[in-house]
Amino acid sequence: MTTDAPTHPTEPVTGFWRLVPEPSLDVVRRWGWASVVVNIGIVVTGGLVRLTGSGLGCPTWPQCTDESYVPHSALGIHGAIEFGNRMLGFVVAVVAICTWLVVMRYRPRRTDLRRLATGAALGVPLQAGIGGVSVLTGLNPWIVSLHFLVSCLIIALTVAMMRRSRTSPYPHTPPVVRALATASVVTVWLAVALGTVVTGAGPHSGDPDTGRNGLDETVISQLHADVVFGLLGVTVALVIATRVTATSRTLRKLAAWLLAAELLQGTVGFTQYFTGLPWVLVLIHMFFAALLIALVTAVYGERGTPAT
């Protein structure tokens, strides 16, 4: 089974699209990589905002203050950090638009790529709107968690687009590998979502006066750890399965990278928990969470077609 066949191989290019140079699949993938990088970047800068207590450094939205779109000196370093994160949001939007344009201009038309690029592009204004709501609600921890998860969703859509931009046939994969790849996606997303709930119950609120979600931090942290152990078990099984069955070399490598990232993430997570949640380690933990989403999406995209 190959990627979706072109629906209009001889479709004429008219109107606005004449202004956009016709890209190759390599160009599509480069813009996809750019989108992944900037979205992981905004996860990190958003984490920096939260972990330095700068979440209300710009107390209004879309303006920074009631009088200005940019911070003034009275807001100090917190205003600069929050404003910097907002500015990176514009970069994310520009990259998303460019990625969408090159995918829409690519010929022959690829419906699957268009859907994924459109979903990722629409995620950017959704992300901005949720960010604005989080500020206007005084950094409600549930809304802040959703803000983070939308970034992860955009990363997943973009990685999926890049995986589907391949021109070679998808490999045939044994059912056990396909099942484990699917289980790894579900478990990674569950672990990441629970991680945001742990943060919402902990001390890093984004602002000293912001309330928490009211959950028992110890209980929710234990649940998160249990899911992480389950994830490690699933991924170890996946790595073994890719090596004892007929699977592609790419899938074997991706599974190994996923396991390595999970082990690093777990090490950082346990270290931060037992050292009082230093913000630098929490920031690294957030970076690895975004990276895990990208890796597990790539694994899922490489799972291939059922072996006959």
N, C-alpha and C positions, 0 to 999 in steps of 0.2 A: 504494500500500500504506500502510495506516495502522498505528498502534500496535495491540497485541493487543486484540482485542475483549473486553469484559467477559464473564466466564464465568458470573456469577450476578447479573444486573442487578437482581433483586428479592430478593436474599438478606437475610433478616431479621437484625437485630443483636440478639444476646442475651448474657447473662452479663457477663463482665468488660468487653467492648467497649462496653457502654452507658455506661461511665464515661469513655470517651475521646471527646471532641468530634469530630464528623465533619469532616475537613479537606478543603480544596480542593486542586487540583493546585499552586496558588501556595504553599500552606503546605508541601506536600511538597517543592517546590523550595527554599523558604527553609531548611528543615531540612537539605536536601542541601548547600546552600551552607555552612551552619554546620559540617557534617561535614568538608567539604573544607578550610575555614579552620583548624579545630582540628587536623586531621591534618597539614596543612602546618606548623602551629605546632609540633607535637610533633617533626616532622623537624628544625626549626630548633633547638629546645631540646635535642633529642638530640644534634645536631651540636655545640652549645655544651658539653654534657657531655663529649663526646669531645675536642674541640679545646682545652679548658682543663685536660685531664688529670683530670677529675672523675668518670671512669667507675666508680671504686670509692670515690667519696666516701661512699656508703652501702655498706659492704662486704658486706652480706648481703641476702637477698631471701626473702619479701616484707617482712621488717622492715628498718629502716635499719641497726641494729646488733643484736647478740645480745640486748640488753636493752630495746630501744625501737624503735617504728615511726617515730619522728621523729629527726632528727639532733641531736646535742648540740654544744656550743661547741667541743669538742676536735676535731671533724671540720672546722671552719673553713669557708671559702667553698666548698670542693669538696663538702662534705656538703650545703650549702644548694642548690647548683646541681643536684646529682643528685636531691635530694629534690623540688625544684621541678619537675623533669621528670617524676618519678613522679606528682606531684599533677596535672599537666596530663593525665596518662594517665587519671585519674578523670573529668576533664572530657570527654575523648574518648569514654569509655565512656557517660557520661550522654547526650551528643549522639547517639551511635550507637543507644542504646535508644529515645530520643525519635523519631529518624528512623524506626526500625523500627516503632514504635507507630503513627505517623501513616500510614505506608504500608499497614500491615495494616488500619487502620481505614478507609482511603479506599474509597469506593463510587462506581461499580461496581468490583468486585475486579479488580486488575491483577496477573496472575501474574508478568509480566516484572519489574515494579517490586518485587514481594515477594521474588523470588529475589535480585535485586541488593542490596536493603536487608538481607536476611538474611545474604548473603555478607559484606557490609561489617561488620555487627554481630558475626558470628562471628570476623571478623578481629581484633577488639579483644582478646578474651581470648587468642587465639593470639599476638598481638603482646606482650601482657603476659607470657605464659609464656616466649616467646623472650627477652624482656628479662631475665627472672629467670635463665634458663639462662646468658645471657651474663655476668651478674654472678657466678654460682656457678662458672663455668669460667674466671674471671679475665680476662674480655673476649676470648675467643677471636675472632680477626678474622673468621672465616667466619660465626660466629653473629651477630656484630655487623652484618655485611653483610646477613644474612637479616632481621635486626630492622628495618633501614632499608627493605628491599624490601617487607616486609609493609605498612608504612605507605603505600608507593607503590601497592600493590595495593588497599588500602582507598580511597585517593583515586580510583583508576581506576574501581572499582565504583560509588562514589557519583556521580562525574561521568556515568558511563553511565546511572545511574538518572535523573539530572536530564534528560539528553538524551532519554530514552525517555518522560519525563512530558509531552512535547508532545502537543497535541491535533490539530495540523494534519497533513496527509498528508506522508510523507517524499518529498523530491524525487527525480525520476529523474536518474541520474548516469551519464555515459559510463564505459565499462569502464576506460579509462586512469586516470581520476581515482580510481575505486574501488581499482584496483591500487596506485596511489601512496599513497593513504591507508592501505592495509593495510601497505605497505612502511615507511611512516613509523612506524607503531606498533611493528613488529618492531625497527626500527633504534634508536628511542628507548630501548626496554627493554634492548636489547643494550648501548647506550652507558652507560646508567645502571648496569646490572649490572657492567660492566667498571670503571666509576668506583669502585664499592665495593671492587673487588679492588685497584685502584690505591691507594686509601686504606689497605687492609689491608696493603699492602707498604711504605707510607710511614711518616713519623715520627709521625703523629697516632694514637696507639694507644688513647687514652682514659685511660691511666695510665702513668707512667714505667717501671713494671716489667713491662708487658705485652709479650708477644712478637708478632712479625709473621707474616704468612702464608708467608714464605720465598721468594716470587717475586721475580724481578729487577724492581726498580721502573722502570728505564729501558725495559726490553722491554715490560712491561705498559702503561706510559704511552704508548708509541708505538702499541701495538695499539688502545688506547682512542682516541687521536687519529685513527688511520686510520678507525675506525668513525664518529667524529664528522664527519670530512670526507665520508664516504659519506652520513651523515644529511643534511648540508647539501645535497648534490647531489640527494637524493631530494626534499627539501622545496622546493628551488628549482624542480625539475620539477613538483611538485605546485602551487605557486603559479602557474606559467605555465599549466599545464593547466586550472586553475580559471578562468583569464581568457580562454582561447581556446576554451573549450567551454561548453555550456549547463549551468552549475551554479548552485546557490543562492547568493545574496548572503552568507548566513551562512557557508557553507563557504569562500567566497573570503576573507572577513574572518578566519576562524579559521586558515586556511592562512598568511595574512600574519602574524598574531600568532605562530604557531608558528615561522616563520622568524626573526622579530625576536627571540624568546626564545632561539632557538638561537645566533644571532649574539652576543647578550649573554653567554650561557653560555660560548660558545667563547672570547670575549675574556677573561672572568674566568678560565677554565681555563688559558689560555696565560700570562696575567699571573701567576697564582699559581705556576705551574710554574717560570717564569724569575725569580721573586723569592724563591724558597726556601720556598714554601708558607706564607705568613703566615695565621694561623688565621682572621682576619676574612674574607679572600677565599675560603678554603675553605668557611666557613659560608655565604657568599653563593652559592657554587657549589652547595651542597647545596639551598639554597632554590630555585634555578633548576631543579635536577633534578626536584624535586617538582612545580614549576610546569609543566615540560615534560610530565610524565606526565599532568597534568590537561588540558593543551591538546591533546595528541595523542589522548587519549581522546575529547575533544569533536569533534576532526576526524573520527575514525573513526565516531563516532556520527552525524555529519552526512553521511556519504558517500552516504546514500540507497539507492535501489533501482536495479537495472540499467536503463539506458535502453532503450526498445523501438525 
